[in-house]
Structures are given as structure tokens and as C-alpha cells.
Amino acid sequence: MKLKSLFLGSVAAAGLSTAGFAADLGVLTSLDVCDALGLSGLTISSDTNCLQISGSVDYRLRYGDYRAGLNVANTYDGTVDPIGPDEDVLDSDLNLDWDTRVRAYLTAVATADTDFGPASAIITLRQVDEWRVRNESDIAVQGGDHTNGVQLHEAYVRVGDATVLMAGKRKMGKDGSIANMDDDQPYSFLFMSDKIDGGGVLIDADDRRFGGHAIQIVSDLGNGVSVGVGLENIDTQDGAVLFPGVDKDSNLNIVRGGEAGTLIGVVSYAGESLTAHLTGIAYGVLDGDVDSFAVHAGVTGTFDIFKVRAAVGYDDDFKYLGYSVLHALASAEATFDMFTVALSGEVANFDDQTDYTIGGKITAAVIDGVKLNLDAAWFRDDFNPVTGGETDTVRIRLGAEAAVTETITLTAGIGTYFGDGVFGNGGAGASPIDIDENLIFGDVGVAWAPGGGFTSAAKVEFNDEGGYRGEFTAAKTFN
């Protein structure tokens, strides 16, 4: 009985306490730090800091006979390389290739208020586990993005509001740089622009001379104008300033600290109908002897049904190859009731030659949820090292896209490359071989996005040279 009385008394006391607390809610309020800072998502708050947590996991499997690659249209940044079949040199029955990759990212952002504006510490960890097998080999090799365990992807501090100071380790490439490389993607396929990682002119989005250890300042001047200055690639990690097989002194792919330090200055404008930027770059400044200079500029205008874009990039020693590159493009797009029409052109001058592309695209919304795309492009190579002279390459592709439900989209395409700039792959160490100046290719795919940050897709590519590749992907993001 005594225990029962004690229990009932405790419950009664708790009830009275709760009632009193509830009454106090009418006069006492507590504002969460994350709410006060205007931050949302997956958060944890203390008295002074708001911790935001986000991340993603994705998986990709590729399988088929595709690792040889083919040689189409020799641009200044390499050849367009459709998938191509090959086989084991000792056993022609061994020809299957596969590539399996898992990527995981976890980001934590801790933010507190200061007299100068929000101050944040950003940490991102990542692991990429990628393995490749060629021609059914018993040995799997690491893929190009393999990290050998968990890696510190970025770790830096940031403080400020209208003017922001950032310092620490940023992501490598465009994603970790203050350099503005936007306003340069054409509205239709162009050979040289397509070969640039991320599309555009001159600068690859994954160029390791950008980002890395950095000190950066950006400032919003108002009326759409912003400026920035930064010193990036201070660490010269992972061969940041060199490219495979390219070293000015020894032709070895090694890291040279003398080329560390990328100095960047940028001016950007973003208005209602116009965006534009000018980015100036000096590579390898830390030793006091600048290795090369580059500039990237672009402008995009949107006027009712029309979009126009122009971009130019110049590097006085492109990827330390000993010659300059000037790459410029212009592109326009008009959207009507059922049709969207685009026309684009580009030109590149480098190493005493001039290449150019002209392309166009028509997109038609034939019925609700179904689109047809027809694009074509012609590329003139002033000097093709395979033929020793001038070559022409044409690409034509017809594609279809159908949203069969709110979450499922089907895609398909068929196309061809033709001209005297189309070659097969003669194998390791061999010269490219003629494939009758014609290559027919196609693809079919399905994409599924049920919501909740989850996506998945499957796709099959093939061509008339016997190359084929199936791909499955699945991913989930959270924040």
C-alpha cells in the first residue's frame, strides 16, 4: 500500500508540474538557434550553434563490351570517344568489361552568429569505392575516383554576410572555386564544348588547379554586382597542376610545388534578364613566376521567348602544352508553343590551327509528356594527327522522352557520326583504324524518381561496331 500511495502521489505531482509548465508557455517562448539563423533541414542546435547534417549515397554498375573506345572528331581537348568493343589479346572469348562504384558523402555545417555575420565551419567526408574489370580479367583495378578509404573532401571556415571570407580546404575543381565559369554551355550539341568536362569553353569543371587549399573573399556590391578574389590550389594535391603524360621537363606525371597557387579575380552580374561574368586567372603564382594566364567570360540574356548566350576563354599555355588556346561560342534558343529551336556555333584557335563547329537542335512536344529531339552538328578539324590533314565530322541524333507517370520517364535515341574524322580503335599501342567513316549508335533508358530524395535509372548504349554498355544507378540524398 505504501508503494501504491507513493506512485500515485508522484503521478499527481507530475501532473501539477506539467499543468504549471503549460501555463508558463503562454508567457515564455524560446527561439531555436537554427530558426534564428534561418537554417532548416536535418539540424541539431546548442545555445550558440546550429549544426546542419546532409549527405548522399549512390551506386553505379556498368557492364558490357565497351572499354576500348572509338576515335571521333579530334578536338583540342581530346577526341570524342564513344564506347568501343575489344577483346583479350590471348583469348578472343574474353571480352566482357564491368565497373562497380559506390560513393558516400557526409557534410556537417556548424553555424553561429557574429558581429560580422554568420560564421560556419564546413566539413565533408567522402569515400569512393570503385573497381574495374576489363576483358574478364581475374584482377580488378581501382577506378579513377577511388579514394582508398574515407577522405577529407573539404574542411574550411566561412564568415560574413554581404562580404564573405573563406579559408581552408575546398573541393577540387569548379565546385570549390570562386571562379565563375558559367554562361558558357550551348543550347545544342557542339563537339569541342561537349569534350570539356561540364560543357562550355576552355576550362574543365574537374580541373584540379581550382579549389583545394584556398583563401577566398567574395562580396555582394548590390544591384546584382558581385566581386571576388582568391588564392587556390595552394597545396598542389593529387597532381593538381599536371595532366597525364604531360610534364614540361621530364614528361612524367609528378607533382611540382613550383606550380602551386592559382590566383583568381572575378566580377559577376545577375539581373532579371541578364547574367554575365569576367574571370581572370594566373596559374602557379606561389614561386613568384606565373606559369600561365587565362580568362573566362560569358553572358546570357533572356528576352521573352528568346535566350542568347556568348562565351570566350583564353589560356596562354593550355595545360602546359606549350601553346595558347582561344575558344569561343555563341548560342541562341527560341521557345514557341510546341517547338524549341536552338542554333549554336564555336571556334577554337590553337597551335597554328583553327577548328570550328556549327550545330542546331529542334525539340517538339508532340503530345502531353512526350518530347522529340533532333540535333545535328558539323565539326571541321583543321589538322587531324591521324590523317595528317583536314577532316570533317557530322553528328546527327534523334531522341525521344516520355513521362509515362509522374515518377517514371522513358528515353530512347538513335544517331550517327560520319565523315573522314571517324575512326575505330586499333587496340593498346596501335594506331586508330578506319571504320568506313561511319558509326551508328543508340540508347534506351528509364528513370525513376519516387520522391524522398531517391532516384534510380537504367540505360543501355550500343553501336554498330559491336560496342555495348548497360548501366544501373541508384541514389539517395538527405538533409
DOKENU-398293 format. One line per 10 residues: number of its first residue (from 1); their letters; for each residue x, y, z of N, C-alpha, C. Coordinates in steps of 0.2 Angstrom, whole numbers. Atoms other than C-alpha are relative to their C-alpha. Layout:
REM residues N
NUM	a	X,Y,Z,X,Y,Z,X,Y,Z  ...
***
This chain:
REM residues 479
1	mklkslflgs	4,-6,0,0,0,0,4,6,0  -4,-6,0,14,12,4,3,1,-7  -3,-1,7,22,9,-13,-5,3,-5  5,-3,5,5,12,-22,-1,7,2  1,-7,-2,2,28,-12,6,4,-3  -6,-4,2,20,34,-16,-1,1,-8  0,0,7,17,30,-35,-6,5,-2  5,-5,2,0,39,-36,2,7,2  -2,-7,-2,7,54,-26,5,3,-5  -5,-2,5,22,55,-39,-4,2,-6
11	vaaaglstag	4,-2,6,9,55,-54,-3,6,1  4,-6,-1,-1,68,-46,5,6,0  -5,-5,0,14,79,-43,3,2,-7  -2,-1,7,20,77,-61,-6,3,-4  5,-4,4,3,82,-67,-1,7,2  0,-7,-2,3,98,-57,5,4,-3  -6,-4,3,20,102,-63,-1,1,-7  1,-1,7,15,99,-81,-5,5,-1  5,-5,1,0,110,-79,3,7,1  -4,-7,-1,11,124,-72,4,2,-5
21	faadlgvlts	-4,-1,6,23,122,-86,-4,2,-6  4,-2,6,9,123,-99,-2,7,1  2,-6,-1,3,138,-91,5,5,-1  -6,-4,1,20,146,-92,1,1,-7  -2,-1,7,21,143,-111,-4,6,-3  3,-6,2,9,157,-113,4,6,0  -4,-7,-1,21,170,-107,7,-1,-1  -7,1,1,38,161,-110,1,-3,-7  -2,3,7,45,157,-128,7,0,0  -8,2,1,62,150,-133,1,-1,-7
31	ldvcdalgls	-1,1,7,68,153,-151,6,-4,-1  -6,4,2,79,139,-158,5,4,-3  -5,-3,4,96,144,-164,0,0,-7  1,2,8,93,136,-181,-5,5,-3  5,-5,3,77,146,-183,2,7,0  -2,-7,0,85,162,-178,5,1,-5  -4,-1,6,98,159,-191,-3,-1,-7  4,1,6,85,155,-204,3,-7,-3  -3,6,3,93,137,-206,-5,-6,1  5,5,-1,82,122,-209,3,-7,-2
41	gltissdtnc	-3,7,3,84,103,-214,1,-4,6  -2,4,-5,92,90,-203,5,4,5  -4,-5,-5,98,101,-188,0,-3,7  0,1,-8,104,100,-170,3,7,2  -2,-7,-3,106,116,-160,2,0,7  -2,-1,-7,115,121,-145,-2,7,2  1,-7,-2,115,138,-136,2,5,-5  -3,-5,5,125,146,-149,1,-2,-7  -1,2,7,127,135,-164,-5,-4,-3  5,5,4,116,126,-177,4,-4,-4
51	lqisgsvdyr	-4,5,4,123,110,-184,-5,-3,-5  4,3,5,116,105,-201,4,-6,-3  -3,7,2,119,87,-207,-3,-1,-7  3,2,6,117,82,-225,5,-5,-3  -4,5,4,124,68,-237,-4,-3,-5  3,4,5,121,56,-250,4,-7,-1  -3,6,2,124,38,-256,-2,-2,-7  3,2,7,124,32,-274,4,-6,-2  -3,6,3,128,16,-283,0,0,-8  0,1,7,133,13,-301,3,-6,-2
61	lrygdyragl	-3,6,3,136,-3,-311,0,1,-7  -1,0,7,142,-3,-329,2,-7,-2  -2,7,2,143,-20,-339,-1,0,-7  1,1,7,146,-24,-357,7,-1,-3  -7,0,4,160,-23,-370,1,7,-3  0,-7,1,164,-5,-370,7,3,1  -6,-4,-2,182,-1,-364,5,2,-5  -5,-2,5,191,1,-380,-1,7,-2  1,-7,2,183,17,-385,1,1,-8  -1,-1,7,182,24,-403,3,7,0
71	nvantydgtv	-3,-7,1,190,40,-410,-4,4,-5  5,-4,4,178,53,-417,2,7,1  -1,-7,-1,182,71,-420,6,2,5  -5,-2,-4,199,76,-414,0,7,2  1,-7,-3,196,92,-403,7,2,3  -7,-2,-3,210,102,-395,0,-3,7  -1,3,-7,205,94,-378,-1,-8,0  0,7,1,205,76,-385,-6,-2,-5  5,3,5,194,65,-396,-7,-2,4  7,3,-3,175,62,-393,1,-8,-1
81	dpigpdedvl	-1,7,0,176,44,-388,-6,-5,2  6,5,-1,160,33,-390,3,-7,3  -2,6,-2,161,16,-382,2,-5,-6  -2,4,5,170,3,-392,2,-7,3  -1,6,-2,172,-16,-391,8,-2,-1  -7,2,1,189,-25,-388,0,-7,3  -1,6,-2,195,-42,-383,7,-2,3  -7,2,-3,209,-51,-373,4,-2,-6  -4,1,6,224,-52,-384,2,-7,-1  -2,7,1,227,-70,-380,-6,-5,0
91	dsdlnldwdt	6,4,0,209,-76,-379,-6,4,-2  6,-5,2,195,-68,-390,-6,-1,3  7,1,-3,181,-76,-380,0,4,6  0,-5,-6,186,-64,-365,-1,7,-3  1,-7,3,178,-48,-370,-4,4,5  5,-3,-4,166,-43,-356,4,5,5  -3,-5,-5,170,-27,-345,-5,2,5  5,-2,-5,162,-21,-329,3,5,5  -3,-5,-5,164,-6,-317,-6,1,5  4,-1,-5,156,-5,-300,2,5,5
101	rvrayltava	-2,-6,-4,156,11,-289,-5,1,5  4,-2,-5,149,16,-273,3,7,3  -2,-6,-2,150,34,-267,-4,2,6  3,-2,-6,146,41,-250,3,7,3  -2,-7,-2,146,59,-244,-4,2,7  3,-2,-7,143,66,-226,3,7,1  -2,-7,-1,143,85,-223,-3,3,6  2,-3,-6,142,94,-207,2,8,0  -1,-7,0,140,113,-206,-2,3,7  1,-3,-6,141,122,-189,0,7,-1
111	tadtdfgpas	0,-7,1,135,140,-189,-2,3,6  2,-4,-6,134,153,-176,0,8,-2  1,-7,2,130,172,-177,6,4,3  -5,-4,-3,144,185,-175,-2,7,-2  2,-7,2,145,204,-177,1,1,-7  -2,-1,8,152,202,-195,-5,-4,-4  4,5,4,138,189,-200,1,-7,2  -1,7,-2,136,171,-199,7,-3,-1  -7,3,1,152,161,-196,-2,-8,0  1,8,1,152,142,-201,7,-3,-1
121	aiitlrqvde	-6,5,2,164,128,-201,-3,-6,-4  3,5,5,161,116,-215,5,-6,-1  -4,6,1,167,98,-215,-4,-5,-4  3,5,4,163,85,-229,5,-6,0  -3,6,1,169,67,-228,-3,-4,-6  3,4,5,168,56,-243,4,-7,-1  -4,6,2,173,38,-249,-3,-2,-6  1,3,7,173,32,-267,3,-7,0  -3,7,1,175,13,-269,-2,-2,-7  2,2,7,176,9,-287,5,-5,-3
131	wrvrnesdia	-4,5,3,183,-6,-296,-2,-2,-7  1,1,7,185,-10,-314,3,-7,-2  -2,6,3,187,-26,-324,0,0,-7  0,0,7,192,-27,-342,2,-7,-3  0,6,4,190,-42,-354,0,-6,5  1,5,-5,185,-53,-339,6,-2,4  -6,1,-4,202,-51,-330,-1,-3,7  0,2,-7,205,-60,-314,2,5,5  -3,-5,-4,212,-44,-307,-5,6,-1  4,-6,0,200,-29,-303,5,6,2
141	vqggdhtngv	-4,-6,-1,209,-12,-304,-4,6,3  4,-6,-3,204,4,-294,-2,4,-6  3,-5,5,193,16,-304,3,7,1  -3,-7,0,198,34,-307,-1,4,6  3,-4,-6,188,41,-292,2,-4,6  -1,3,-6,194,28,-280,4,4,6  -4,-4,-5,199,36,-263,4,-4,5  -4,4,-5,207,21,-253,-2,2,7  3,-1,-7,195,24,-238,-3,7,0  3,-7,-1,187,39,-231,5,6,-1
151	qlheayvrvg	-4,-5,2,194,55,-237,-3,7,2  2,-7,-1,193,73,-231,-1,4,-6  1,-3,7,184,81,-246,0,7,1  -1,-7,-1,183,98,-239,-1,2,8  0,-2,-7,186,107,-222,2,7,0  -2,-7,0,185,126,-221,-5,4,4  4,-5,-3,178,141,-212,-2,5,-4  3,-5,4,167,154,-218,-3,5,5  3,-5,-5,162,171,-210,-2,6,-5  2,-6,3,152,186,-216,-7,-1,-3
161	datvlmagkr	6,0,3,136,191,-225,0,3,-7  -1,-3,6,137,203,-239,7,-1,-3  -7,1,2,156,201,-239,2,-7,4  -2,6,-3,162,183,-235,7,-2,-1  -7,3,1,179,176,-231,0,-7,1  -1,7,-1,183,158,-233,7,-2,0  -7,3,0,199,148,-229,0,-7,2  -1,7,-2,204,130,-228,0,-4,-6  0,5,5,202,115,-239,-7,0,-4  6,0,4,189,117,-253,0,-6,-4
171	kmgkdgsian	0,5,5,183,104,-265,4,1,-6  -4,-1,6,194,101,-280,-4,2,-6  4,-1,6,188,109,-296,-4,6,1  5,-5,0,174,121,-300,-4,1,6  4,0,-6,164,116,-285,3,3,6  -4,-3,-6,177,123,-273,3,6,-2  -3,-6,2,182,138,-283,-5,6,0  4,-6,1,176,156,-283,-1,2,-7  -1,-2,7,180,157,-302,-7,-2,-3  6,0,4,164,160,-312,1,-3,-7
181	mdddqpysfl	-1,3,7,164,148,-327,-7,-2,-3  7,1,2,145,149,-330,-1,3,-7  2,-4,6,136,156,-345,4,-2,-6  -4,2,6,145,145,-357,-2,-7,-3  3,7,3,135,129,-361,-5,2,-6  5,-2,6,127,130,-378,-7,-4,0  7,2,0,109,126,-381,-1,-6,-5  0,6,5,113,112,-394,7,-3,0  -6,4,0,127,99,-396,6,4,-4  -6,-2,4,144,106,-401,6,-4,2
191	fmsdkidggg	-5,5,-2,159,95,-402,5,2,5  -6,-2,-5,173,105,-393,-3,1,7  3,-1,-6,161,111,-380,-2,-6,4  2,7,-3,155,93,-376,6,-3,3  -6,4,-2,173,87,-374,2,3,7  -1,-3,-6,175,100,-360,-4,-3,6  3,3,-6,171,92,-343,-5,5,3  5,-5,-2,154,100,-338,-3,4,-6  2,-4,5,152,108,-355,3,7,0  -2,-7,0,157,125,-360,6,2,-4
201	vlidaddrrf	-6,-1,4,173,133,-366,6,0,5  -7,0,-3,191,130,-361,2,-4,6  -2,3,-6,191,125,-343,-5,-6,2  3,6,-2,186,108,-337,-3,1,8  3,-1,-7,174,108,-321,4,-4,5  -4,4,-5,186,95,-313,7,2,0  -7,-3,0,202,105,-316,3,1,7  -2,0,-7,212,102,-300,4,6,1  -4,-6,-1,221,119,-302,-5,5,4  5,-4,-3,205,126,-294,-2,-4,6
211	gghaiqivsd	2,2,-7,199,124,-276,6,-3,4  -6,2,-4,210,114,-264,1,5,6  -1,-5,-5,218,124,-250,0,7,-3  2,-6,3,212,141,-253,-1,6,6  3,-6,-3,209,159,-246,-4,4,-5  5,-3,5,194,167,-254,-4,5,3  5,-5,-2,184,183,-252,-5,2,-6  5,-2,5,168,187,-261,-4,5,3  4,-5,-3,157,202,-259,-5,2,-5  6,-2,4,140,207,-265,0,8,1
221	lgngvsvgvg	-1,-8,0,141,226,-270,-7,3,-1  7,-3,1,122,227,-273,-2,1,-8  2,-1,7,112,229,-289,2,-5,-5  -1,6,4,116,212,-295,8,-1,-1  -7,0,1,135,215,-295,4,-3,6  -4,3,-5,147,204,-285,7,-1,-3  -7,0,2,166,203,-285,3,-5,5  -4,5,-4,179,190,-278,7,0,-2  -7,1,1,197,187,-276,2,-6,4  -2,5,-3,205,171,-271,7,-3,-2
231	lenidtqdga	-6,4,1,221,161,-269,-1,-7,1  2,7,0,218,142,-273,5,-4,-2  -5,5,2,227,126,-276,7,2,4  -6,-1,-3,240,131,-263,4,-6,2  -3,6,-2,243,113,-258,3,-4,-6  -2,4,6,245,106,-276,-1,-7,1  2,7,-2,237,89,-270,-2,-3,-6  3,5,5,234,74,-281,2,2,-7  -2,-2,7,244,81,-296,-4,5,-3  5,-5,2,233,96,-296,2,4,-6
241	vlfpgvdkds	-2,-5,5,243,106,-309,3,-4,-6  -3,3,6,249,92,-321,-6,-5,-3  5,4,4,240,81,-333,3,-6,-2  -3,6,2,243,63,-338,5,0,-6  -5,0,6,259,61,-348,3,7,-2  -2,-7,2,262,80,-348,4,3,6  -4,-3,-5,277,87,-338,5,4,-5  -4,-4,4,287,101,-346,7,-2,-1  -7,2,0,304,95,-341,1,-7,-1  -2,7,0,303,76,-339,-5,-4,-3
251	nlnivrggea	5,3,3,287,71,-347,-3,-6,5  3,5,-5,282,62,-331,-6,4,4  5,-2,-4,266,64,-321,1,1,7  -2,-1,-7,273,71,-305,-3,7,3  2,-7,-3,268,85,-293,6,4,1  -6,-5,-1,279,100,-293,-3,6,3  2,-6,-5,277,113,-279,1,7,-3  -2,-7,3,284,127,-290,-6,2,-4  6,-2,4,267,127,-300,-6,1,5  6,-1,-5,256,129,-284,-2,7,0
261	gtligvvsya	3,-6,0,245,143,-282,-4,3,-6  3,-3,5,231,149,-293,-4,6,3  3,-6,-2,226,167,-291,-6,2,-5  7,-1,3,208,172,-296,-3,6,2  4,-6,-1,199,188,-298,-6,-1,-5  7,1,4,180,188,-304,-4,6,2  5,-5,-1,167,201,-307,-6,-3,-3  6,4,2,149,194,-309,-6,5,0  6,-4,0,132,202,-313,-6,-5,-1  6,4,1,115,194,-311,-6,4,1
271	gesltahltg	6,-4,0,99,204,-316,-6,-4,-2  6,3,2,82,200,-321,0,-4,-6  0,3,7,85,196,-339,8,-1,-2  -7,0,3,104,196,-340,5,-2,6  -6,2,-5,119,187,-331,6,0,-4  -6,-1,3,137,190,-335,6,-1,5  -5,0,-5,154,187,-328,7,1,-4  -7,0,2,173,190,-331,4,-3,5  -4,3,-4,185,179,-323,8,0,-2  -7,0,2,204,182,-323,4,-5,4
281	iaygvldgdv	-3,5,-4,216,168,-318,8,0,-2  -7,1,1,235,166,-315,2,-6,3  -2,6,-2,242,149,-313,7,0,3  -7,1,-3,257,144,-302,4,7,2  -3,-7,-2,260,161,-293,4,-1,6  -3,0,-6,267,155,-277,8,1,0  -7,-1,1,285,154,-283,2,7,-3  -2,-7,3,284,172,-290,1,0,-7  -1,1,7,285,165,-308,-7,-3,-3  7,3,3,267,164,-316,1,-4,-6
291	dsfavhagvt	-1,5,6,266,149,-327,-4,1,-6  5,-1,5,251,154,-337,-5,5,2  6,-4,-1,237,166,-338,-6,-2,-4  6,2,4,219,163,-343,-6,5,2  6,-4,-1,202,172,-344,-6,-4,-3  7,3,2,184,166,-345,-5,5,1  6,-5,0,169,177,-349,-6,-3,-3  6,3,3,151,173,-353,-5,5,2  5,-4,-1,135,182,-354,-7,-4,-3  6,4,2,117,175,-355,-6,6,0
301	gtfdifkvra	6,-5,0,101,186,-360,-6,-4,-1  7,3,1,83,180,-358,-5,6,-2  5,-5,2,70,190,-368,-6,-3,-3  6,3,1,53,184,-368,1,-7,-2  -1,7,2,54,168,-379,7,-2,-2  -7,1,3,72,170,-384,5,0,6  -6,0,-4,88,166,-375,6,0,-4  -6,-1,4,105,171,-381,6,-1,5  -6,1,-5,122,166,-374,7,1,-5  -6,0,3,140,170,-379,6,-1,6
311	avgydddfky	-5,2,-5,156,164,-370,7,0,-4  -7,1,3,175,165,-373,5,-2,6  -5,1,-4,190,158,-365,7,0,-3  -7,0,3,209,160,-367,5,-2,5  -5,2,-4,224,152,-360,6,0,-4  -6,-1,4,241,157,-365,5,-6,0  -4,6,0,249,140,-361,-5,-6,3  5,5,-2,235,127,-361,2,-6,2  -2,6,-3,238,113,-349,7,-1,-1  -7,0,0,256,117,-350,3,-4,-6
321	lgysvlhala	-2,4,6,257,110,-368,4,4,-5  -4,-4,4,267,125,-375,-3,4,-5  3,-5,5,254,134,-385,-7,2,3  6,-3,-2,239,145,-382,-6,-3,-3  7,2,2,220,141,-384,-5,6,1  6,-4,-1,206,153,-388,-6,-4,-3  6,4,2,189,145,-388,-6,5,2  6,-4,0,173,155,-391,-6,-3,-3  6,3,3,155,150,-394,-6,6,1  6,-3,0,138,158,-397,-6,-4,-1
331	saeatfdmft	6,5,1,121,150,-395,-6,4,2  6,-3,-1,103,155,-396,-6,-5,0  6,5,0,86,147,-392,-6,4,0  7,-3,0,68,151,-395,-5,-5,1  5,5,-2,53,143,-387,-7,2,-3  7,-2,2,36,143,-396,-5,-5,4  5,4,-4,20,134,-391,2,-8,0  -2,7,1,26,116,-397,7,-1,-1  -6,1,3,43,119,-403,5,4,4  -6,-4,-2,60,124,-396,6,-1,-5
341	valsgevanf	-5,0,6,73,129,-409,7,3,3  -7,-2,-2,92,131,-405,5,0,-6  -6,0,5,107,136,-416,6,2,4  -6,-1,-3,125,136,-410,6,0,-4  -6,0,4,142,139,-416,6,1,5  -6,-1,-4,160,138,-409,6,0,-4  -6,0,3,178,141,-414,6,0,5  -6,0,-4,195,137,-407,6,1,-4  -7,-1,3,212,143,-412,5,-2,5  -5,2,-4,227,134,-405,5,-3,-4
351	ddqtdytigg	-6,3,3,244,128,-410,0,0,-8  0,-1,8,243,136,-428,-5,-3,-4  6,2,4,226,129,-432,-6,2,3  7,-3,-2,208,134,-431,-5,-5,-2  5,4,0,194,122,-428,-7,3,1  7,-3,-1,175,126,-428,-6,-6,-1  6,4,0,158,118,-425,-6,4,-1  7,-3,1,140,123,-431,-5,-6,1  5,5,-2,125,114,-423,-6,3,1  7,-2,-1,107,115,-421,-4,-5,3
361	kitaavidgv	4,5,-3,93,107,-412,-8,2,0  7,-2,0,74,106,-413,-4,-5,5  4,4,-5,63,100,-398,-7,1,-1  7,-1,1,45,96,-401,-4,-4,5  4,4,-5,32,92,-388,-6,-2,-4  5,2,5,21,81,-399,-7,-1,4  6,1,-4,8,76,-385,2,1,7  -1,-2,-7,7,79,-366,5,-6,2  -5,5,-3,23,71,-358,4,-3,-5  -4,3,5,31,66,-374,4,6,-4
371	klnldaawfr	-4,-5,3,45,76,-382,5,-4,-5  -5,2,5,56,73,-398,5,5,-1  -6,-5,0,73,80,-400,4,-2,-7  -4,1,6,83,81,-417,5,5,1  -5,-5,0,100,89,-416,6,-3,-5  -5,2,5,114,89,-428,6,5,0  -6,-4,-1,132,96,-428,5,-2,-5  -5,1,5,146,98,-441,7,3,3  -6,-2,-3,164,99,-435,6,0,-5  -5,-1,4,179,105,-445,7,0,4
381	ddfnpvtgge	-6,1,-3,196,99,-439,6,2,-5  -5,-3,5,210,110,-447,6,-5,-1  -5,5,1,223,96,-444,-1,-5,5  1,6,-4,219,79,-438,7,-4,0  -6,3,-1,235,70,-432,0,-7,-3  1,7,3,228,53,-438,1,0,-8  -1,0,7,226,58,-456,5,5,-3  -5,-5,2,239,72,-457,-3,5,-4  4,-5,4,226,84,-464,-6,2,3  7,-2,-2,209,92,-463,-5,-5,0
391	tdtvrirlga	6,4,0,194,82,-458,-6,3,2  7,-2,-2,175,84,-456,-3,-6,3  4,5,-4,164,75,-444,-7,3,1  7,-2,-1,145,76,-443,-3,-5,5  4,4,-5,134,70,-429,-7,2,0  7,-1,0,115,68,-430,-3,-5,5  3,4,-5,104,61,-416,-7,2,0  7,-1,-1,85,59,-415,-1,-4,7  2,3,-6,79,56,-397,-7,1,2  7,-1,-2,63,54,-388,0,-1,8
401	eaavtetitl	1,0,-7,57,57,-370,-7,-1,2  7,1,-2,41,51,-362,-1,-1,7  1,1,-7,35,54,-345,-7,-4,1  5,4,0,24,39,-343,-4,0,7  4,-2,-6,19,43,-325,4,6,3  -4,-6,-3,24,57,-313,7,-2,3  -7,2,-3,39,47,-307,4,-4,-5  -4,5,5,44,36,-322,1,4,-7  -1,-3,7,52,43,-338,4,-5,-4  -3,4,5,57,33,-353,4,4,-5
411	tagigtyfgd	-4,-4,5,71,39,-365,2,-5,-6  -3,4,5,77,32,-382,4,5,-5  -3,-5,5,89,39,-396,3,-5,-5  -4,3,5,97,34,-412,4,5,-4  -4,-5,3,111,43,-421,6,-3,-4  -6,2,4,126,43,-432,6,5,0  -6,-4,1,144,50,-433,2,-2,-7  -3,2,6,150,51,-451,5,5,-3  -5,-5,2,164,59,-460,7,-3,0  -7,2,0,183,57,-463,4,1,7
421	gvfgnggaga	-3,-1,-7,186,61,-444,-2,-6,4  3,6,-4,178,44,-438,5,-6,-1  -5,6,1,190,30,-434,-2,-5,6  0,5,-5,190,14,-424,6,0,4  -6,1,-5,202,9,-410,4,-6,-2  -5,6,2,217,-2,-416,2,-4,6  -3,4,-6,220,-8,-398,5,4,4  -5,-3,-4,233,-4,-385,6,1,-4  -6,-1,3,248,4,-393,-1,0,-8  1,0,8,241,3,-411,-4,7,-2
431	spididenli	3,-6,3,235,17,-422,-7,-1,-1  7,0,2,217,21,-425,-1,-3,-7  1,3,6,209,11,-439,-7,3,-3  6,-3,3,196,16,-452,-6,-5,1  7,3,-1,178,11,-449,-5,2,-5  5,-2,6,171,16,-466,-3,7,1  2,-7,-1,169,34,-460,-7,1,3  7,0,-2,153,30,-451,-1,-4,6  1,3,-6,147,25,-434,-8,1,2  7,0,-2,128,21,-429,0,-1,7
441	fgdvgvawap	1,2,-7,124,22,-411,-7,1,3  6,0,-3,109,21,-400,0,-1,8  1,1,-7,102,21,-382,-7,-1,2  6,1,-3,87,16,-372,1,1,8  -1,0,-7,84,20,-354,-7,2,4  5,-2,-5,72,23,-339,2,3,6  -1,-3,-6,72,34,-325,-6,0,5  5,0,-5,63,33,-308,1,5,5  -1,-5,-6,61,47,-295,-7,0,4  6,0,-4,48,42,-282,-1,5,5
451	gggftsaakv	0,-5,-5,52,56,-271,5,-2,6  -4,2,-6,61,57,-254,7,1,-1  -7,0,2,77,61,-262,3,-6,-3  -2,6,3,78,44,-270,-1,0,-8  0,1,8,82,41,-289,3,-6,-2  -3,6,3,86,26,-299,-1,0,-8  1,0,8,89,23,-318,4,-6,-3  -3,5,3,94,10,-330,1,2,-8  -1,-2,7,101,13,-348,5,-5,-3  -5,4,4,109,3,-362,2,4,-6
461	efndeggyrg	-3,-3,5,120,10,-375,3,-5,-5  -3,4,4,126,2,-391,2,3,-7  -1,-3,7,133,5,-409,2,-6,-4  -1,5,5,136,-5,-425,7,-2,0  -6,3,0,154,-8,-421,1,-6,5  0,6,-5,149,-21,-408,1,2,7  0,-2,-6,151,-10,-393,-7,1,4  6,-1,-4,138,-10,-379,1,0,7  -1,-1,-7,136,-5,-361,-7,1,3  6,-1,-5,122,-7,-348,2,4,6
471	eftaaktfn	-1,-4,-7,121,5,-333,-6,0,4  5,0,-5,111,4,-317,3,5,5  -2,-4,-6,111,18,-304,-6,1,5  4,-1,-5,103,21,-288,3,5,5  -3,-5,-4,105,36,-276,-5,3,5  4,-3,-5,98,44,-260,4,6,3  -3,-5,-4,101,61,-253,-4,2,6  4,-2,-6,96,68,-236,3,7,3  -2,-6,-3,97,85,-227,-5,2,5
***
